[in-house]
Amino acid sequence: MNVEEALRSLLIGLSTSGAMNRWAKKYGLRFGASRFVAGESIDAAISVIRELASKGIAATLDHLGEFVSDEAEARESAKVCVDTIHAIRDAGSDATLSVKLTQLGLDIRRDLCMENMQMILEAAKDANVGVNIDMEDFARCQETLDIYRSLRRDFPFLQTVIQAYLYRSFDDVSALAAEGASIRIVKGAYKEPPEVAYPAKSDVDANYIKLLETHLLSPGLTSIATHDERIIDHAKAFIRRHAVPKSAYEFQMLYGIRTDLQQAIVDEGYPLRVYVPYGDDWYGYFMRRLAERPANVAFVLKGIVH
Ligand SMILES: Cc1cc2nc3c(=O)[nH]c(=O)nc-3n(C[C@H](O)[C@H](O)[C@H](O)COP(=O)(O)OP(=O)(O)OC[C@H]3O[C@@H](n4cnc5c(N)ncnc54)[C@H](O)[C@@H]3O)c2cc1C
């Protein structure tokens, strides 16, 4: 293992530390986390989506939180999701909402999570706001897809995520494409063992392209969520070659990452949606962003020293 891989592993390991998370919630956005997180309040998030809209960029809002083990907290998170939907509607925005099932009680009881999702999706349907179920670690992948499929029967606008690093994803994408489901394709942000995920980045990238080409030709929306210019260029060429209509795909990127590339994509006339996280539960999300690019740690250290 080289130094970068060791640092990546350490940062992903630290991302699930309960003690660090409690500390982070108490002391607020620190260490340059505001580079990746829109702010702690809904108002801060709404002003970010307005700013993005002025540049021709759509958004998906994520009220940060995950791996909740307390029922009251899961119910409170669901309420904040509903408030977020109402704030999007009141702002007259075309933003969507992204949620994590462990934030809504998946690890406590499946029926609690379903109840919370039902409440969120009813509000979303009334407000005409799209919802996406983010994909978490492999241990929760099958259950997330099961829940997605069961909710999609009543809420066909629901989208979910497929991670290119998992061996199982080609089968999942093929099945979801046949069902007409809308999906976001990502590389995958968790630490998974070689028994379930490609260890080599080159294999993940090759699988991403395979998944992309499979889903782009299906009826559901394909959200191409990556900052990888090689994959983005490949997608653009494929879209041109197959005359894929604009209504069938969008590019997606994370708030604060490759803003130059975000603007370039929009300037070329492609649809782009940016994932905008907000809230006080920023620690796990921030650590995963550092792990993706350990060079980001230098920014953190600079922030501490200054
Ligand atoms: C909209 C969106 C939603 C996502 N939802 C999920 C989800 O539900 N589940 C999940 O597991 N993962 C999710 N991810 C994260 C994803 O799995 C990857 O971890 C992340 O996108 C980095 O991979 P990449 O595709 O950009 O490619 P990489 O090969 O990692 O990066 C390509 C280039 O992008 C830039 N870059 C990438 N990450 C960073 C960073 N943190 N800081 C600075 N520059 C960076 C660098 O220039 C890098 O060379 C999401 C990503 C996006 C864009």
The ligand as an SDF file (V2000), in Angstrom:
LIG
                    3D

 53 58  0  0  0  0  0  0  0  0999 V2000
  -23.7550   14.1700   -7.7270 C   0  0  0  0  0  0  0  0  0  0  0  0
  -23.0150   13.0760   -7.0150 C   0  0  0  0  0  0  0  0  0  0  0  0
  -23.6960   12.2500   -6.1410 C   0  0  0  0  0  0  0  0  0  0  0  0
  -23.0310   11.1960   -5.5110 C   0  0  0  0  0  0  0  0  0  0  0  0
  -23.7400   10.2880   -4.7690 N   0  0  0  0  0  0  0  0  0  0  0  0
  -23.1060    9.2020   -4.2780 C   0  0  0  0  0  0  0  0  0  0  0  0
  -23.8190    8.1440   -3.6420 C   0  0  0  0  0  0  0  0  0  0  0  0
  -25.0460    8.1740   -3.5170 O   0  0  0  0  0  0  0  0  0  0  0  0
  -23.1060    7.0840   -3.1710 N   0  0  0  0  0  0  0  0  0  0  0  0
  -21.7440    6.9920   -3.3090 C   0  0  0  0  0  0  0  0  0  0  0  0
  -21.1630    5.9890   -2.8980 O   0  0  0  0  0  0  0  0  0  0  0  0
  -21.0500    7.9860   -3.8940 N   0  0  0  0  0  0  0  0  0  0  0  0
  -21.6890    9.0750   -4.3760 C   0  0  0  0  0  0  0  0  0  0  0  0
  -20.9520   10.0610   -5.0080 N   0  0  0  0  0  0  0  0  0  0  0  0
  -19.4760   10.0770   -4.8800 C   0  0  0  0  0  0  0  0  0  0  0  0
  -18.7950    9.2260   -5.9420 C   0  0  0  0  0  0  0  0  0  0  0  0
  -19.0060    7.8570   -5.6530 O   0  0  0  0  0  0  0  0  0  0  0  0
  -17.2740    9.5030   -5.9840 C   0  0  0  0  0  0  0  0  0  0  0  0
  -16.7110    9.1790   -4.7540 O   0  0  0  0  0  0  0  0  0  0  0  0
  -16.9090   10.9430   -6.3090 C   0  0  0  0  0  0  0  0  0  0  0  0
  -17.7540   11.4690   -7.2850 O   0  0  0  0  0  0  0  0  0  0  0  0
  -15.4620   11.0280   -6.8590 C   0  0  0  0  0  0  0  0  0  0  0  0
  -15.3400   10.2650   -8.0050 O   0  0  0  0  0  0  0  0  0  0  0  0
  -15.2430   10.8510   -9.5090 P   0  0  0  0  0  0  0  0  0  0  0  0
  -16.2840   10.1610  -10.3020 O   0  0  0  0  0  0  0  0  0  0  0  0
  -15.3460   12.3290   -9.5120 O   0  0  0  0  0  0  0  0  0  0  0  0
  -13.8740   10.3170  -10.0580 O   0  0  0  0  0  0  0  0  0  0  0  0
  -12.3830   10.4060   -9.5040 P   0  0  0  0  0  0  0  0  0  0  0  0
  -11.5810    9.5700  -10.4160 O   0  0  0  0  0  0  0  0  0  0  0  0
  -12.3360   10.1230   -8.0540 O   0  0  0  0  0  0  0  0  0  0  0  0
  -12.0130   11.9290   -9.7030 O   0  0  0  0  0  0  0  0  0  0  0  0
  -11.8810   12.5330  -10.9790 C   0  0  0  0  0  0  0  0  0  0  0  0
  -11.3650   13.9440  -10.7750 C   0  0  0  0  0  0  0  0  0  0  0  0
  -12.3380   14.7190  -10.0750 O   0  0  0  0  0  0  0  0  0  0  0  0
  -11.7260   15.5830   -9.1290 C   0  0  0  0  0  0  0  0  0  0  0  0
  -12.1720   15.1830   -7.7740 N   0  0  0  0  0  0  0  0  0  0  0  0
  -12.8570   14.0590   -7.4320 C   0  0  0  0  0  0  0  0  0  0  0  0
  -13.1360   14.0630   -6.1070 N   0  0  0  0  0  0  0  0  0  0  0  0
  -12.6070   15.1940   -5.6120 C   0  0  0  0  0  0  0  0  0  0  0  0
  -12.5680   15.7660   -4.3070 C   0  0  0  0  0  0  0  0  0  0  0  0
  -13.1370   15.1640   -3.2660 N   0  0  0  0  0  0  0  0  0  0  0  0
  -11.9420   16.9530   -4.1540 N   0  0  0  0  0  0  0  0  0  0  0  0
  -11.3820   17.5950   -5.2150 C   0  0  0  0  0  0  0  0  0  0  0  0
  -11.3840   17.1010   -6.4630 N   0  0  0  0  0  0  0  0  0  0  0  0
  -11.9880   15.9210   -6.6760 C   0  0  0  0  0  0  0  0  0  0  0  0
  -10.2460   15.4310   -9.3110 C   0  0  0  0  0  0  0  0  0  0  0  0
   -9.8560   16.4010  -10.2610 O   0  0  0  0  0  0  0  0  0  0  0  0
  -10.1220   14.0280   -9.8870 C   0  0  0  0  0  0  0  0  0  0  0  0
   -8.9560   13.8510  -10.6360 O   0  0  0  0  0  0  0  0  0  0  0  0
  -21.6190   11.0710   -5.6820 C   0  0  0  0  0  0  0  0  0  0  0  0
  -20.9510   11.9080   -6.5620 C   0  0  0  0  0  0  0  0  0  0  0  0
  -21.6110   12.8860   -7.2460 C   0  0  0  0  0  0  0  0  0  0  0  0
  -20.8520   13.7450   -8.2250 C   0  0  0  0  0  0  0  0  0  0  0  0
  1  2  1  0
  2  3  1  0
  2 52  2  0
  3  4  2  0
  4  5  1  0
  4 50  1  0
  5  6  2  0
  6  7  1  0
  6 13  1  0
  7  8  2  0
  7  9  1  0
  9 10  1  0
 10 11  2  0
 10 12  1  0
 12 13  2  0
 13 14  1  0
 14 15  1  0
 14 50  1  0
 15 16  1  0
 16 17  1  0
 16 18  1  0
 18 19  1  0
 18 20  1  0
 20 21  1  0
 20 22  1  0
 22 23  1  0
 23 24  1  0
 24 25  2  0
 24 26  1  0
 24 27  1  0
 27 28  1  0
 28 29  2  0
 28 30  1  0
 28 31  1  0
 31 32  1  0
 32 33  1  0
 33 34  1  0
 33 48  1  0
 34 35  1  0
 35 36  1  0
 35 46  1  0
 36 37  1  0
 36 45  1  0
 37 38  2  0
 38 39  1  0
 39 40  1  0
 39 45  2  0
 40 41  1  0
 40 42  2  0
 42 43  1  0
 43 44  2  0
 44 45  1  0
 46 47  1  0
 46 48  1  0
 48 49  1  0
 50 51  2  0
 51 52  1  0
 52 53  1  0
M  END
$$$$
